[in-house]
C-alpha cells in the first residue's frame, strides 16, 4: 500500500462527485486502507475486475500494526471518544447509471442469475468502488456458489465502508475459523480502532497472536488491555512470558513493580478481597508468587539492590507488618535472621534480629542477590538455610545458588553443591557435571576434573567443548597421546558436520484467499563475508598507527610543561584542553586494542602481530589444529619436551606498545584520569583506570598497586569514599599481614561526615573482623591456617570454613606462586594496629563497649601508643554517658586515667601541646566542668598566639578551641567575651 495516500486524523474524504464528508479519525484510517486496496486493483494489468478480485490482496501487516499502536494512544483515555453513530450514516452519492446497475444486479440475484449478478456488480465496483450494496450482493453471490473464502474477502472489503465494530468482530471470528490468522488480527485491530472499550476483542487478538507466535502483536494488545484494566494480574500473567521471550525485562519489571505499589497501597494490611472469588487472599491477589517473579526479574537484570528491597518489603507487607519501616534502615537482612548472634555494624547495632518467618523461595532469592552483589557473608547465611533442606525437593534452588557462587568465581563454595546435585540421578544434569569439572579445574584439582570430563563424555560423546577442555588437562598432566586422540575426534566431528542449508529466496507460495500473507516462515538472506586484510596490509596498517602514536605522544610531552603553569597564566588553559584532546585519542586507541585485554591474564602482551599468529582472529578449527601439532611434537620428541617448555616460557614479552613504554602509558593514564577528575568527570576517569587495571600489559604487582592508588586519589578528590574503602580492602587482601594498607585506609578516611559513614560501613567492619581473626590465629595456632594457591592468601584450615576474603581478589599474575610474589610470612606476635583500627570503627559507630574491648587488646600489645590511650579515654567517657552504663564513676575515672597517660606520652620534653590541651578541655566540657575546660582552651589560644608570631598561617587548634570556648561563654552569660573570640579567631 502507498504510505503517502494514508489519511490523517481529522481530514475529509472527497467522493467521486466532489462532495466532502467529515469522518472520525479511526474511520478515516479504515477509509484509507480501502483506498489503497482499490488503487492496487486499478493498477493491475487486467482491464476488468474479474481477475483482480480473484488474486491475493496483500496488505502490509507491519503498517497495520503501526496504525494499531496509534489507536492505543486513543485507548489510554486521552481525549474524548466519539460515540457510536446511530441512524443512517451518510455515504457516497451514487449517479443514476450506478443506481440503475445496482437495481439490475439485485434483480438478477433475486431471479437466481448468479453469474450475471456478479458481472453487473463488478462493473458497479469498477465505476464507483464505494457502493456498499455492490460489495454485499457480490459476497452473497460467491457464498451461494460455495466459495465462502471469496465471500469473506468481499465482506471485509465492504466492511471498510460502513464502520461497524460488531461486523469487524464477526469477520475476525470467521477469518480465524478458516485459518486466516493474519487477516483475523487485522480485523481485530479494526474492532479496537472503532470501539476501544471492547476488551474481549483485545483479549482475542492477544490470544491469537500468542497462538501463532506473533509475540510483538500479543505484547501490544495486552499492553492496551492493561491501560483499560490497570494492574490486572491475569493480564500480567499472560504478558510476562511474552515480554521475557522478547527480552523486554525492564518493561516487565516496571509493570510488576507498579502493580506491587498499587496493591500495597490499596491493601496496606497485607490482605484483601479477591474481586473474582470474593474471598480474603494475601495481598488482594498480589501474593508471594508475584513478588518472587519481580525479584527474579531484578536479579536477571542485575538490579540486586531492588531484588533485595522487594523481597524484604514485600514479605513484610504480606505478613501485615508494612508499617515497620525501621527494617529498611538495616543494610543486612537481620529482619529474617533465625539466629541471635550478629556482629556490630555501627549505628544500627542496637537493633536485634527480627526472627520473622521467610518463605524458602524468597530466602533463596535473597541469597542469590546477596552473593551476586558481593555481600558474601549475608548471602551465605541465607544460602546455608536453603542448602539444609532436602536436595530432592529443592534441586532447582540448589542449582541457582551454586550458579551464583560460580558466577562470582567462588569455585570452592560452588563445588560441593554441584557434587551433591551430581550424586543423584534425579538432580544431576549435563550442566551440573560440566560445572563440577570446571570447579575442579579452577581449584587446581586436575585429576578430579579429568575424571568428571571422562564421565561426561561417556554420557554424551558429541560435546566438543568438553573434549577440548579434557585435552588441555591431559596436556598439563603429561598425557599427550590421550589429548591428541581427543583433538582428532573434535576435528573429525567438525568435518562431518553438515553445512547449514541455504534457504532459497525464490519461494512461490500457494494461492490464498486471505488478504494477508499467512506464511510465518522467515526467509534468510545470505550474508556476504567481508574480505580480510592480508598480512602485508596488516603490517602497513600497524606501521601507520605506530606513527600516529609516536606523533601524539611527542605532542603530549611538548604540552606538559605549559600545563604546569599556574592557573590563569597565558596559554595554560589552551594547552590543557589540547593535551586532553590528544590524550583522549591515545587512551581510546589503547583501550580498543584487543591484544592488550586478553581473556587469560597469564599471557603477557607479545605485540600486535606475533610471528606465531597468521591472523588476528583465531577460529576453533585453528586452535584444534595448533594443539594437535603441538601434541605431535610432544609425542615425537619426548627427549626435547622439557627444552620446548623452557623455550616457550622464554617467549618474547614486549615492554612497549607502539614504541611507547608501558611505564609511560601508565603515567599517561594517571595524568589523564587526574585531569578528568579535576574537571568534574570522575565517572569517566574511574572507568578508564578500572579498564586499564585488567589489561595484560599491567599484570605485575607494582603496576596493579599504582593503578589502585590512582583510583583512590581520584575517589578522594570526588569524595567517593565507598570506592576508597573498596580499593583499600583490595590492598589489605593482596598484602596480607601488612600494616601499611591499614594505615593507608586511615589516612584516606581522615575526616568528614561522608568519610565517617564509609569508615563505619558494615562491609568494612566485617572484612576487618575476618582479617583480625586471621592475625590472631596466625600467632596462636599456625597449624589452623593453610596456604590457598589461587587467591594467594592464608586462610582457615577448618573443614567448611574458608577464608571469606579469598574470592575478593583473584591472582593477578595467573600463577600459584613465583619468586616475584612469594607467600607472605606469618606474623609471630600480636598486631595492635588492626585491633586499634577495629576499635576506632566501633568508637565512630558509638558502640563504646565494643570499642573498649578491642582497644584494651591493642593497649595490651602496645601500651605506649598515645592514640590508643586517647581512643580508650573517649570510649570510656562515651560509655559513661549511655544509659546501659552500670558504673559511670568508674568509667569516668578510667577515662581520665587514660587521658593522663595520653598526655604523658604525647608531650615531648615537657613542652606544651595544643592538641593535648584541647583534648583535656573537650573532656571537661563533656563532663560539664566548664571552669576547668576554660583553662585548657585558653592555653590552646596562648600557644596559638605564640605560633602566630612565627608563622601567621599556623594557628593549630585555635579556631576549634575558640568555638568551643565561645559556646561556654554564651551558655554562662559572658556574651562580651564570646564576641571577642568571634572577632579574633572566628572571622574570615
ABEGO torsion letter per residue (X at the ends): XBAAABBBBGBBBBBAAGBBBBBBAAAAAAAAAAAAAAAAAAABABABAAAAAABBBBBBAAAAAAAAAAAAAAAAGBEBBBBBBBEBBBBBBBBAAAAAAAAAAAAAAAAGBAAAAAAAAAAAAAABAABAAAAAAAAAAAAAAGBAAAAAAAAAAAAAAAGBAAAAAAAAAAAAAAGBAAAAAAAAAAAAAABAABAAAAAAAAAAAAAAGBAAAAAAAAAAAAAABBGBAAAAAAAAAAAAAAGBAAAAAAAAAAAAAAAAAABAAGBBBBAAAGBBBBGGGBBAAAAAAAAAAAAAAGBAAAAAAAAAAAAAAAAGAAABAAAAABABAAAABABABBBBAEAAAABBBAGBBBBAAAAAAAAAAAAAAGBAAAAAAAAAAAAABBAAAAAAAAAAAAAAAAAAGBAAAAAAAAAAAAABAAABBAAAAAAAAAAAAAAGBAAAAAAAAAAAAAABAABAAAAAAAAAAAAAAGBAAAAAAAAAAAAAAAAABBBBBBBBABBBBBBBABABBABABBBBBBBBBBBBBBAAAAAAAAAAAAAAAAAAAAAAAAAAAAAABBBGBBGAAAAAAAAAAAAAAAAAAAAABAAABBABAABBBAEABBAABABABBBAAAAAAAAAAAAAAAAABAAAAAAAAAAAAABBBBABBGGBBAAAAAAAAAAAAAAAAAAGBAAAAAAAAAAAAABAABABAAAAAAAAAAAAAAAAAAGBAAAAAAAAAAAAAABBGBAAAAAAAAAABABEAAAAAAAABAAAAAAAAAAAAAAAAAAABAAABBBBAAAGBBBBABBGBBBAAAAABBBAAGBABBAABBBBBBBABBBAAAAAAAAAAAAAAGBAAAAAAAAAAAAAABAABAAAAAAAAAAAAAAAABAABABAAAAAAAAAAAAAAAAAAABBGGBBBAAAAAAAAAAAAAAGBAAAAAAAAAAAAAAAAAAAAABAABAEAAAAAAAAAAAAAAAAGBAAAAAAAAAAAABX
